[in-house]
Amino acid sequence: MSTSISPAFQAFFKETPAHAQAWGGAIAGLGAASAMDEKTTALAYLAVMAAMRLESGIAFHVAAARRAGASREEVASAILVGLPAAGNCVIASLPIALDAYDEAAAE
């Protein structure tokens, strides 16, 4: 399993596979219903994660954004887009996101 997947989600997939499969189906359905392209969706998701302080999932979703064509600068901007509304809590996600981007670029 990818090292960018948090320990919590690794346990979720391993210990409760039926729940994980149901979750995956819901995620796939929501993705299919979206009018946004894959890169925009990935960047928007990063913005929400940073605003909600969900740092454990940032690395996984940064890799997805990069695969969808997002630049390092776009990832940084997505993390910080919530700064006016959510406050400086989003800054905590910035080093995680940039390190994950650089790691994905090196692979």
C-alpha positions in Angstrom: 0.0 0.0 0.0 1.3 3.5 -0.8 3.2 5.2 2.0 1.2 8.4 1.2 -1.9 6.6 2.6 -2.4 7.5 6.3 -2.2 4.7 8.9 -5.9 5.3 9.6 -6.9 4.6 6.0 -4.6 1.7 5.8 -6.3 0.2 8.8 -9.7 1.1 7.3 -8.9 -0.8 4.1 -7.3 -3.8 5.9 -9.7 -4.3 8.8 -13.0 -3.3 7.3 -12.8 -4.1 3.6 -16.6 -4.0 3.0 -16.9 -0.6 4.5 -13.9 0.6 2.5 -15.4 -0.8 -0.7 -18.7 1.0 0.0 -16.8 4.2 0.7 -14.9 3.9 -2.5 -18.1 3.4 -4.4 -19.5 6.6 -3.0 -16.3 8.5 -3.8 -16.4 7.2 -7.4 -20.0 8.2 -7.8 -19.4 11.7 -6.5 -16.4 12.0 -8.9 -18.5 10.9 -11.8 -21.2 13.5 -10.9 -18.8 16.4 -10.7 -18.7 19.0 -13.5 -15.1 19.8 -12.7 -12.1 18.2 -14.4 -9.8 15.9 -12.5 -7.1 18.6 -11.7 -9.6 21.2 -10.5 -11.3 18.6 -8.3 -8.0 17.5 -6.8 -7.0 21.1 -6.1 -10.4 22.0 -4.6 -10.2 18.9 -2.4 -6.8 19.9 -1.1 -8.2 23.3 -0.2 -11.0 21.7 1.8 -8.6 19.3 3.5 -6.3 22.2 4.6 -9.3 24.2 5.9 -10.6 21.3 7.8 -7.1 20.4 9.2 -7.1 17.0 7.7 -3.3 16.9 7.3 -3.0 13.1 7.3 -4.6 12.9 3.8 -2.7 15.7 2.2 0.2 13.7 0.8 -2.1 11.2 -0.9 -4.2 13.9 -2.5 -1.2 16.0 -3.5 0.1 13.0 -5.4 -3.3 12.7 -7.1 -3.3 16.4 -8.0 0.2 16.1 -9.5 -0.8 13.1 -11.6 -3.8 15.2 -12.8 -1.3 17.8 -14.0 -1.2 20.3 -11.1 2.1 22.2 -10.7 3.8 22.7 -7.3 2.7 26.4 -7.4 -1.0 25.3 -8.0 -0.8 22.9 -5.0 0.6 25.6 -2.8 -2.1 28.0 -3.9 -4.8 25.4 -3.3 -3.6 24.9 0.2 -3.7 28.6 0.9 -6.9 29.5 -0.9 -8.8 29.1 2.3 -6.6 31.5 4.3 -9.0 34.4 4.3 -12.0 32.3 5.3 -10.4 29.5 7.5 -7.5 31.5 8.9 -3.9 30.6 9.3 -4.7 27.0 10.2 -4.2 26.1 6.5 -0.6 27.0 6.7 0.1 23.8 8.7 -0.7 21.9 5.5 1.7 23.8 3.3 5.0 22.0 4.2 3.2 18.6 4.1 1.9 19.4 0.7 5.1 20.7 -0.8 7.2 17.8 0.6 4.6 15.4 -0.8 4.8 17.1 -4.2 8.6 17.0 -4.2 8.6 13.3 -3.2 6.1 12.5 -6.0 8.2 14.4 -8.5 11.3 12.4 -7.5 9.5 9.0 -8.1 
